[in-house]
Amino acid sequence: MLIKKIGNLSSLIITKSPIIINLVHRNQNNQYYLRNIRTLSNNSSHSFNSRIRNNKNANGGKVRYNNTSSQGQQQTPPKNVKIEETIRDRYAVGPATWKSLLLFLVTGAGLFFYFKHEKKKILEKRKEELANKSVGKAKIGGPFELINQDGKLVTDKDFLGKFLLVYFGFTHCPDICPEELDKMSKVTDIINNNEQIGSGKVIIPIFISCDPERDSVEVVRKYLEDFHKDMVGLTGSHEQVSKVAKSYRVYYSKPPKLQPGEEYLVDHSIFFYLMNPDGEFVDAFGKNLDAEQISSSIDKHVQDFLKKGGVIKT
Amino acid sequence: MSSSTSTQSIPPLRSQRNLCWKLRDDYFECLENITPLINNSNNGDKLIIDPISVQNDEKIQELVKRFNCWKKKEEYEKSCMTSWVEYFNKRRHLELKQRELLNK
C-alpha cells in the first residue's frame, strides 16, 4: 500500500512537472514512455515514443517502434510483448521498483546502524578519557631543587609517594603567614588522623620561602619550631627559589631600592597547593577557606586518587 | 626588636609575635574608644583617629595624649618590627575607611 502511494506521488510529481511533461508521456494503459529526445526538436507534437524498459519481444529480439503516422496515432506493439511488458511495468511504480526500493532501505538502515555504533564508540571513549584523566590539568608544579631546614639538598623526587600541601611565604611575615601555617598544621593533623594508611602519614606540609636573602637554613629551622613537627621548610639561592615559584605560578615581589639592612615585607600570593603522590598538581586553596573546609576537600581528592589505583607510600 | 641593622635579621618567634599582636589590638581599640569622645567635644568636625592620622597630624597627637592612648602607642611600636607597624597601621587605616564608606 505504502509502495503504491509512493509510486502515485512520484507519478504525480512527474506528470505535473513542466519539463517532465514534455519528456514523459503516459498512454491509455497508464504506462510511462520516455519521448525520443532525437525527434523532440523536430516534431514535439508527434507522439513518437520509445520505451523506458528494454525493448525485447517474446523472442528475445529487439522491438523497434517506428511511428510514421502523425497526430497522436500510435502503433500498437505485438500483444504478447505488450502484456509481458505491461506486467513488468505494473510493478514499476513510477521511477522506483521493488528492487531499488529494497536496496535503498537496506543501505539506509545499514548506514544508520553503522553511524549509531560509531557514535556510541566515540562517546564511550570520551567518557573513559575523562574518568582516567588525572585531576589538575593546570600546569602547576614541576621539578625543583632546594635546601631543607637541615641543610640538605632536596628535589621534588624526594617527596613522591605522599600528598603535599605547599605554601609560599617568608619568615618576616607580620601575621598572614603564621596564620596560614597554623591552618596548614591543623589540616595536616586532620588528614593524617583520618586516613588510616600504614603509618598514617598521608600528607606533608611544606613551607617554601620566597625571601631567600633573609631566610637562611638556620632562620627557617628556628621559624618552623613554632609549627607542625612534620613541616618541611625549604629555601635556597635566589635562582632556585625563583625557579620553583615560577613553576607554581606564585607571585612575589620585594620593594625596589632597598638599603642594606633595611626592613621590608615581601608581597606574595596566598595559596596552599595540593600535590598528589605522583607529583601532579591537584588543587589550590585560598586564604578564605578554613581548616575544616580545606581538609574535607583534600579528603575527597585522596579518595579519588586511591580509587583510581593511586598508591601512597607508607 | 623594632629594627635590625644586621644582615642576618632574625624574625620574631611565636611568643614575640603574639605579644606584638596583642599590643597592636590594645592600641587600636584605645583609638577607637576615644574617637567618639573627641568628636563629640569638637565643633562638629568629624576627625578620623586612626594610626596613620595619629602619626601625621600633630593636633591629633595632642588629643591622643590627652585621652591616654599615647602610652599604648609606644608599647605597641616597641614590641613590633618597624615594617610590621607600618603594615598594620596601613591596614587599619584602610579598614576604618571601608567601614565609614559602608556606614554612609
Chai-1 contact restraints between the chains, C-beta under 6 A:
chainA,res_idxA,chainB,res_idxB,connection_type,confidence,min_distance_angstrom,max_distance_angstrom,comment,restraint_id
A,T171,B,P11,contact,1.0,0.0,6.0,A-B,restraint_1
A,H172,B,P11,contact,1.0,0.0,6.0,A-B,restraint_2
A,P174,B,W84,contact,1.0,0.0,6.0,A-B,restraint_3
A,P174,B,Y87,contact,1.0,0.0,6.0,A-B,restraint_4
A,R214,B,S9,contact,1.0,0.0,6.0,A-B,restraint_5
A,D226,B,L13,contact,1.0,0.0,6.0,A-B,restraint_6
A,D226,B,R14,contact,1.0,0.0,6.0,A-B,restraint_7
A,G261,B,T5,contact,1.0,0.0,6.0,A-B,restraint_8
A,E263,B,T82,contact,1.0,0.0,6.0,A-B,restraint_9
A,E263,B,S83,contact,1.0,0.0,6.0,A-B,restraint_10
A,L265,B,S83,contact,1.0,0.0,6.0,A-B,restraint_11
A,L265,B,Y87,contact,1.0,0.0,6.0,A-B,restraint_12
